Amino acid sequence: MQVGFREISEVSSSPSTQLSAQGISQYYGNFTALDGIDLDVRQGEFLTLLGPSGSGKTTLLMILAGFLSPSAGKLLERGVDISRRPAEKRNYGMVFQGYALFPHMSVADNVAYPLRIRGVKAEERQRRVKHILEVVGLGAHLHKKPSELSGGQQQRVAIARALVFEPDMLLLDEPLSALDKNLREQLQTELQRIHRQVGTSFVFVTHDQGEALALSTRIAIFKQGRLAQIDTPETIYDRPKNRFVAEFLGKMNLFPLQGLSRNGSQASGRFGDSPLHATTSGDISNQPQLLAVRPEHMTLHTERPQAGEHNVLPACLGERVYQGSSTHLALNISPEPAPVNLSVPGDHPGARLPSGTPVWLSWPVRHSFLLEA
């Protein structure tokens, strides 16, 4: 008999709302930590709360967990208001940045602890602990003490302990931030696998953009206590709603446009002496507009390319940063004072050109879009 974790295939076809934050605000005197947050957690999803330090993401997680009561708004679990329900009455697991393991207990005893305090019988405890330790890849380590494990293994013990009592939701507060880069990437893969296997809804807090893109079903980006955008990683990355989201999630090159006009689904304007075009589906605002394009869509040329369905700009090579398989280039483009960022393969001719060399940039119009300045 298997522990009753839901397979991810059972929940992915029906994105029903499991938990709904409605108008959640949190005040500390005159300081507003959260300002009217509306956000749903869907059954079985991996939702990441992303934002800079102090943006409110951890405050919201603590409210979801029941460690904080919101100053305003409601938290509904399948339509039932749980805003004032204490943490111990919510069937949620919690994983913190620190492992918080009992050093004198074995791995098995650490994982069994939530079951013991819930009064689960010894035989059932043993079965559940053995199963969840297999899920997190630590079945051979159940008799070890935490001090005998690596940092990544200790974090997996913490995850197993938070999952062993079959929570309705797992809340994770920057659980990988204390790990080195290689171990962090390994644990990201492990988290994805565990999420697929158990099917439990995960709400994950991080300030690491790459981590959010790699792990999430959806990403909610916070700025100064407000929700800037929530959507799939692909939509947020390819079509951010505003400049903050565009620049926070990955690198973005921005070009102020003059004389903007629209022709069907294409907007056109001028950047200095160069015409630039972007796709648009809405009305062109009267506010100043920026043409936005991700660096990976841009191509570096030593001679002027044909425009066709591409935007073309003259540039001048600036600083270079060698990064092994690639080289990061900063290109100076008049009249914009800020350099344009571009990465090229290590064997690209542009990676070996001296600073000050005139070059050309091109990119497909379909990868350009407009943002209000």
Order of alpha helices (4+ residues) and beta strands (2+ residues): alpha-beta-beta-beta-alpha-beta-beta-beta-alpha-alpha-alpha-beta-alpha-beta-alpha-beta-beta-alpha-alpha-beta-beta-beta-beta-beta-beta-beta-beta-beta-beta-beta
